[in-house]
Amino acid sequence: MSPTRNPSSNSSSSPPTSHHLSRPTTSASSASSSSPQPLRSATNSSATTNNAVPTARLHQISAQMNGTQIASPFGADVVPKAPEDPLFGLMAAYRKDTFDKKVDLGIGAYRDDNAKPWVLPVVKKADALLHSSPDLNHEYLPIAGLAEFTSASQKLILGADSPAIASSRVASLQTISGTGAVHLGALFLSKFYHPAHNPNPSVYFSAPTWANHHQIFSNVKLPIATYPYFSPKTRGLDFDGMLAAIEAAPRGSIVLLHACAHNPTGVDPTREQWRQIADVMAARAHFPFFDCAYQGFASGSLDRDAWAVRHFVERGFELLVAQSYAKNFGLYGERAGCFHFVAGAGAEGADTAVRVASQLAILQRSEISNPPAYGARIASAVLNDAALFAEWEDNLRTMSGRIMAMREALRAKLEALGTPGTWNHVTEQIGMFSFTGLTEKQVLAVREKDHVYMTKNGRISMAGLNTGNVDYVANAIDRAVRENP
Ligand SMILES: Cc1ncc(COP(=O)(O)O)c(C=O)c1O
């Protein structure tokens, strides 16, 4: 579990048990280590036809002799072609598939029982209110975003009665959804987090984690390491491994934690386990960074899903939170999210928050100037109105309830079929995803034979299941497991 500066592969095919980080062929470090080669361009492309090779080469030489063309500094040895994002590649393959019973269990987006995207009824209402408002305009938002949105977001994640809010220890900025919040936090840490006892700290991710964590943190040049998280044997949490690794990490390391509904495993620590994680992190002076992309979506309760974050705040930790409204509002494309810095519980907390906010504003200004308004306005309308808020909670229960029902149905069908292995983990895991334990071979078999699409690591998006396809998927899994033991 040694820290490394290289991101692990962004491929979701990396085995869930691997704590070892490999160097991707496209990493910036491998690219920048080779020197640019002049005179190398399209002539080397495998897509160039045999006839075109000499012609293109002649044109190039003649252009260079005439001084009209300078060799591109971005030759293939400097900018190699990157592999397609595995998840978006899977989506494209699914779209191309013409089979009528195909099933998409890849992307983490909610679908209703007819496999259709669901616009939350409360979002429709808020949208109508927004458009009928005489005050609606298209002015820039402030750099930190819509103030009523960021303050409501603080209350949502930290609790309306949070001591951190009461003592003005929270600095919040509206971001480009959860990804933007994770990025802003990563950038802030890379610039400002250099504790004296560990001036070049690593960030520790669960193994596995959301693949984008590796890309986001390596982009800002933070060294990356991992802690064990998922036990393939129990298909649950490797709690001892996790705790031991966090304990062994150099003092003052950054530890990235999924607040709830861990992606990709669907496995969360219990409250008692969270307490022990907090104990070890306090003893080792580690810095917690919570990624919260599924609040309310996991258990159906906004408060329950925020418990871990609130516990760490109560314990007096200084910490970061990345908050996404993509899943719990179904506002995937509107990019509504929020970033929070919570200063420690000491007397200087409010002052720290003011200084940090001023630097975050500079980072935000240089990257996006100011955030997009539409999604935040919708979320804000709901978060700041008691009746709409209650309706939102109801909509959340509809989504989480349907997902839980699909967990029950899939497990029941697999058990009824006598599919080799145990399937209790399907109902024990929580949130959008289930880590089925299917091997890569089995995953490919269900795709090729039955047109059921899931990521190579065996993760399925539970929202892709519905009453019309769950038996079909269970039968496909059953066959793949039996034929590919
Ligand atoms: C763990 C985790 N963090 C962050 C995100 C960010 O999502 P978005 O940028 O769509 O809000 C996701 C989305 O899948 C996620 O699973």
The ligand as an SDF file (V2000), in Angstrom:
LIG
                    3D

 16 16  0  0  0  0  0  0  0  0999 V2000
  -18.5160    8.6390   -5.6110 C   0  0  0  0  0  0  0  0  0  0  0  0
  -18.9230    9.6870   -6.5680 C   0  0  0  0  0  0  0  0  0  0  0  0
  -18.4590   10.9220   -6.4050 N   0  0  0  0  0  0  0  0  0  0  0  0
  -18.7960   11.9150   -7.2250 C   0  0  0  0  0  0  0  0  0  0  0  0
  -19.6390   11.7010   -8.2870 C   0  0  0  0  0  0  0  0  0  0  0  0
  -19.9220   12.9140   -9.1080 C   0  0  0  0  0  0  0  0  0  0  0  0
  -21.0070   12.9450   -9.8670 O   0  0  0  0  0  0  0  0  0  0  0  0
  -21.5200   14.3050  -10.5320 P   0  0  0  0  0  0  0  0  0  0  0  0
  -20.3490   15.0730  -10.9770 O   0  0  0  0  0  0  0  0  0  0  0  0
  -22.3690   13.8260  -11.6330 O   0  0  0  0  0  0  0  0  0  0  0  0
  -22.2720   15.0100   -9.4630 O   0  0  0  0  0  0  0  0  0  0  0  0
  -20.1370   10.4170   -8.5150 C   0  0  0  0  0  0  0  0  0  0  0  0
  -20.9900   10.1140   -9.6590 C   0  0  0  0  0  0  0  0  0  0  0  0
  -21.1440    9.0170  -10.1210 O   0  0  0  0  0  0  0  0  0  0  0  0
  -19.7910    9.3840   -7.6180 C   0  0  0  0  0  0  0  0  0  0  0  0
  -20.2530    8.1530   -7.7510 O   0  0  0  0  0  0  0  0  0  0  0  0
  1  2  1  0
  2  3  1  0
  2 15  2  0
  3  4  2  0
  4  5  1  0
  5  6  1  0
  5 12  2  0
  6  7  1  0
  7  8  1  0
  8  9  2  0
  8 10  1  0
  8 11  1  0
 12 13  1  0
 12 15  1  0
 13 14  2  0
 15 16  1  0
M  END
$$$$
